[in-house]
Amino acid sequence: VDRREFFWEDQDEFEPAEFFSSLLKQFYLDQQHVPGLIHVPVEFEDRAVLEQLLSEKRGRKTAIHTPRRGPTKAMLALAETNARHSFEQRFRVRKPTLKAVQEALEDAMTLPELPRRIECFDISHTQGVETVASMVVWENGRMKKSDYRKFIIRSVEGVDDFASMREVVTRRYSRLQRENRPLPSLVLIDGGLGQLHAAAEALESLGIINQPVAAIAKREEWIYVLGQEREPVMLDRFSPVLHLIQTVRDEAHRFAITFHRARRGKSFIEKKPAKSRA
């Protein structure tokens, strides 16, 4: 039996179908095990495309089903109840102010000043095919979607997340240099030490030094800060700082998976043979 928890806050617009479509991509497209049957509480538009992608990854058919009655419907209701209880437990205390979170983040990451902007990067691919990257932005307490960016990886063949991270970080910050724009308070990387050092190498190649960079590893949820890698930051699971970092990381992952799915879906449709007309 496995149980994992994901949390989202400040969702100005919540559309259940879009949410579950993004969640399944985020959860299954980058992990080894894909089940043969997935139950979700709502139908969503790109279900057939996602079934095809997951079936290709699994090597056998995977179906996505929305039960209407019976034991499976009851199981989904239980999952919803558990999710509600987890949410209430996590947010049962008063939500800290933005400044309190910024100060706690500054202290935890040993930042030189109060963090006002975080740029977070994630890489997405399926066995090295259609590798893409995303960058999302947190600024002064909110996700700033107008500053999100998508990248198609150009210089890397096959599976090489480290080289892909070097490319996307180089492209992002060489552009900021050309446009004489300020760097973020923190560059956050979805990954472990390898991805962290790849990003650091990219910044160093551009002559950018003393830029705060950190990475969050998925399994342990440890935060590695560049320059103090031997002492990862291990925060309490209810810490507002960990919650902020996880929220930004999860959004980068969602954005990357959605972009990758769109490209994979387009590629699949283009390769599908047209039906002959009688």
C-alpha positions as CSV (number, residue, x, y, z in Angstrom):
1,V,0.0,0.0,0.0
2,D,1.3,3.4,-0.9
3,R,0.2,6.9,0.1
4,R,1.5,10.2,-1.1
5,E,0.3,13.7,-0.4
6,F,0.3,16.8,-2.6
7,F,-0.8,20.2,-1.6
8,W,-1.9,23.3,-3.6
9,E,-2.8,26.7,-2.3
10,D,-4.0,30.0,-3.7
11,Q,-5.8,28.4,-6.6
12,D,-7.7,31.4,-8.1
13,E,-9.3,29.2,-10.6
14,F,-10.0,25.5,-9.9
15,E,-11.2,23.2,-12.6
16,P,-11.4,19.6,-11.5
17,A,-11.0,18.1,-14.9
18,E,-7.9,20.1,-15.7
19,F,-6.6,19.5,-12.2
20,F,-6.8,15.7,-12.4
21,S,-5.4,15.7,-15.9
22,S,-2.3,17.6,-14.7
23,L,-2.0,15.5,-11.6
24,L,-1.9,12.2,-13.4
25,K,0.8,13.5,-15.8
26,Q,2.8,14.8,-12.9
27,F,2.5,11.6,-10.9
28,Y,2.9,8.9,-13.6
29,L,4.8,10.2,-16.6
30,D,8.2,10.4,-14.8
31,Q,8.0,7.3,-12.6
32,Q,8.9,3.7,-13.4
33,H,5.7,2.0,-12.4
34,V,2.5,2.6,-14.3
35,P,-0.7,0.6,-13.3
36,G,-3.1,-1.0,-15.7
37,L,-6.1,0.8,-14.3
38,I,-6.4,4.3,-12.8
39,H,-9.5,5.6,-11.1
40,V,-10.4,9.3,-11.1
41,P,-13.5,11.1,-9.9
42,V,-14.1,13.2,-13.0
43,E,-13.7,12.8,-16.8
44,F,-11.2,15.0,-18.6
45,E,-10.7,16.0,-22.2
46,D,-7.3,14.5,-23.0
47,R,-7.9,11.2,-21.2
48,A,-7.5,9.1,-24.4
49,V,-4.1,10.8,-25.3
50,L,-2.9,10.3,-21.7
51,E,-4.0,6.6,-21.8
52,Q,-2.0,6.2,-25.0
53,L,1.1,7.8,-23.5
54,L,0.9,5.7,-20.3
55,S,0.3,2.5,-22.3
56,E,3.4,3.2,-24.3
57,K,5.4,3.8,-21.2
58,R,4.0,0.6,-19.5
59,G,4.3,-1.6,-22.6
60,R,0.7,-2.8,-22.0
61,K,-2.7,-1.1,-22.0
62,T,-3.5,1.4,-19.2
63,A,-7.0,2.6,-18.8
64,I,-8.3,5.7,-16.9
65,H,-11.8,5.1,-15.5
66,T,-14.4,7.2,-13.7
67,P,-16.5,4.9,-11.6
68,R,-20.2,5.8,-11.1
69,R,-21.2,3.3,-8.4
70,G,-20.0,0.3,-6.4
71,P,-16.9,-0.4,-4.3
72,T,-14.6,1.6,-6.5
73,K,-16.8,4.7,-6.2
74,A,-16.7,4.1,-2.4
75,M,-12.9,3.9,-2.5
76,L,-12.7,7.2,-4.3
77,A,-15.0,8.8,-1.6
78,L,-12.6,7.4,1.1
79,A,-9.6,8.9,-0.7
80,E,-11.4,12.3,-0.8
81,T,-12.1,12.1,2.9
82,N,-8.5,11.3,3.6
83,A,-7.4,14.2,1.5
84,R,-9.7,16.6,3.4
85,H,-8.3,15.4,6.7
86,S,-4.7,15.7,5.5
87,F,-5.4,19.3,4.3
88,E,-7.0,20.3,7.6
89,Q,-4.2,18.8,9.6
90,R,-1.5,20.6,7.5
91,F,-3.2,23.9,7.7
92,R,-4.8,23.7,11.1
93,V,-2.5,26.4,12.4
94,R,-2.8,30.0,11.4
95,K,-1.2,30.8,8.1
96,P,2.0,32.8,8.6
97,T,2.4,36.2,7.0
98,L,4.4,36.6,3.8
99,K,7.2,38.5,5.6
100,A,7.4,35.7,8.2
101,V,7.8,33.1,5.5
102,Q,10.4,35.3,3.6
103,E,12.4,35.7,6.8
104,A,12.3,32.0,7.6
105,L,13.4,31.2,4.0
106,E,16.2,33.8,4.2
107,D,17.4,32.1,7.4
108,A,17.0,28.5,6.2
109,M,18.8,29.1,2.9
110,T,21.4,31.6,4.3
111,L,20.3,34.1,1.7
112,P,21.9,37.6,1.6
113,E,18.6,39.4,1.7
114,L,14.9,38.9,2.0
115,P,13.8,36.7,-0.9
116,R,11.3,38.4,-3.2
117,R,11.6,36.3,-6.4
118,I,12.2,32.6,-7.0
119,E,12.8,31.1,-10.4
120,C,12.4,27.3,-10.5
121,F,13.4,24.9,-13.2
122,D,12.3,21.3,-14.1
123,I,13.2,18.9,-16.9
124,S,10.6,16.5,-18.4
125,H,10.9,13.7,-21.0
126,T,9.8,10.2,-21.7
127,Q,12.9,7.9,-22.0
128,G,14.8,10.8,-23.5
129,V,12.1,11.7,-26.1
130,E,10.9,15.2,-26.6
131,T,12.9,16.6,-23.7
132,V,11.6,20.0,-22.5
133,A,12.1,22.3,-19.5
134,S,10.0,24.7,-17.6
135,M,10.6,27.7,-15.5
136,V,8.0,29.1,-13.1
137,V,8.2,32.2,-10.9
138,W,7.2,33.0,-7.4
139,E,7.2,36.7,-6.6
140,N,6.2,38.4,-3.4
141,G,4.0,35.6,-2.2
142,R,2.3,34.5,-5.4
143,M,3.0,32.5,-8.5
144,K,3.6,34.9,-11.4
145,K,2.3,33.0,-14.4
146,S,3.0,35.8,-16.8
147,D,6.7,35.2,-16.3
148,Y,6.6,31.4,-16.8
149,R,8.8,30.1,-19.6
150,K,9.0,26.9,-21.7
151,F,12.1,25.5,-23.3
152,I,12.7,22.8,-25.9
153,I,16.0,21.2,-25.2
154,R,18.2,21.6,-28.3
155,S,21.7,20.4,-27.6
156,V,21.1,17.1,-25.7
157,E,20.4,13.7,-27.3
158,G,19.0,10.9,-25.2
159,V,18.5,11.0,-21.4
160,D,20.9,13.5,-19.8
161,D,19.0,15.6,-17.2
162,F,22.3,17.2,-16.1
163,A,23.2,18.5,-19.6
164,S,19.6,19.5,-20.1
165,M,19.6,21.6,-16.9
166,R,22.9,23.2,-17.9
167,E,21.4,24.2,-21.3
168,V,18.2,25.7,-19.9
169,V,19.9,27.6,-17.1
170,T,22.5,28.9,-19.5
171,R,19.8,30.1,-21.9
172,R,17.7,31.8,-19.2
173,Y,20.5,33.8,-17.5
174,S,22.5,34.6,-20.6
175,R,19.3,36.3,-21.9
176,L,19.0,38.2,-18.6
177,Q,22.5,39.4,-19.0
178,R,21.9,40.6,-22.5
179,E,18.8,42.4,-21.5
180,N,20.6,43.8,-18.3
181,R,17.8,42.5,-16.1
182,P,18.2,41.6,-12.4
183,L,18.7,38.0,-11.2
184,P,16.2,36.3,-8.9
185,S,16.6,36.1,-5.1
186,L,16.9,32.3,-5.5
187,V,17.3,29.8,-8.3
188,L,15.5,26.6,-7.3
189,I,16.1,23.3,-9.1
190,D,13.8,20.3,-9.1
191,G,16.3,17.5,-8.5
192,G,19.3,16.4,-6.4
193,L,23.0,17.3,-6.2
194,G,23.6,16.4,-9.9
195,Q,21.1,18.9,-11.1
196,L,22.2,21.5,-8.6
197,H,25.8,21.3,-9.7
198,A,24.8,21.4,-13.4
199,A,22.9,24.6,-12.8
200,A,25.9,26.0,-10.9
201,E,28.2,25.1,-13.7
202,A,26.0,27.0,-16.2
203,L,26.0,30.1,-14.0
204,E,29.7,29.9,-13.5
205,S,30.2,29.7,-17.3
206,L,28.4,33.0,-17.6
207,G,30.5,34.6,-14.9
208,I,27.6,34.7,-12.5
209,I,28.9,34.2,-9.0
210,N,27.3,34.5,-5.5
211,Q,23.9,33.6,-7.0
212,P,21.9,31.7,-4.4
213,V,21.0,28.3,-5.9
214,A,19.2,25.4,-4.2
215,A,17.7,22.0,-5.2
216,I,15.0,19.9,-3.6
217,A,15.2,16.2,-3.9
218,K,11.9,14.5,-4.4
219,R,12.1,11.4,-2.1
220,E,13.6,12.8,1.1
221,E,12.4,16.4,0.5
222,W,15.8,17.6,1.6
223,I,17.0,21.0,0.3
224,Y,20.5,21.2,-1.0
225,V,22.0,24.7,-0.9
226,L,24.9,25.5,-3.2
227,G,28.1,25.9,-1.1
228,Q,26.8,23.8,1.8
229,E,25.8,20.6,0.1
230,R,27.2,18.4,2.9
231,E,24.6,19.8,5.3
232,P,21.2,19.6,3.5
233,V,18.4,21.6,5.0
234,M,15.9,19.2,6.5
235,L,12.7,21.0,7.5
236,D,9.7,19.8,9.5
237,R,7.0,18.5,7.2
238,F,4.7,21.3,8.4
239,S,7.3,24.0,7.9
240,P,5.9,27.0,5.9
241,V,9.3,27.2,4.2
242,L,9.2,23.6,3.1
243,H,5.6,24.2,2.0
244,L,6.6,27.2,-0.1
245,I,9.5,25.3,-1.7
246,Q,7.3,22.3,-2.4
247,T,4.6,24.4,-3.9
248,V,7.0,26.2,-6.3
249,R,8.7,22.8,-7.2
250,D,5.3,21.1,-7.8
251,E,4.2,23.9,-10.0
252,A,7.4,23.7,-12.1
253,H,6.9,20.0,-12.4
254,R,3.2,20.4,-13.4
255,F,4.1,23.1,-16.0
256,A,6.9,20.9,-17.5
257,I,4.7,17.8,-17.6
258,T,1.8,19.7,-19.3
259,F,4.2,21.2,-21.9
260,H,5.8,17.8,-22.5
261,R,2.4,16.1,-22.8
262,A,1.3,18.7,-25.4
263,R,4.4,18.0,-27.5
264,R,4.1,14.3,-27.2
265,G,0.4,14.4,-28.0
266,K,1.1,16.5,-31.1
267,S,3.9,14.1,-32.2
268,F,1.6,11.1,-31.7
269,I,-1.2,12.7,-33.8
270,E,1.2,13.7,-36.6
271,K,2.7,10.1,-36.7
272,K,-0.7,8.4,-36.7
273,P,-1.6,7.2,-40.2
274,A,-4.5,8.9,-41.8
275,K,-7.6,6.8,-42.5
276,S,-8.0,6.1,-46.2
277,R,-11.2,7.2,-47.8
278,A,-13.4,4.7,-49.7
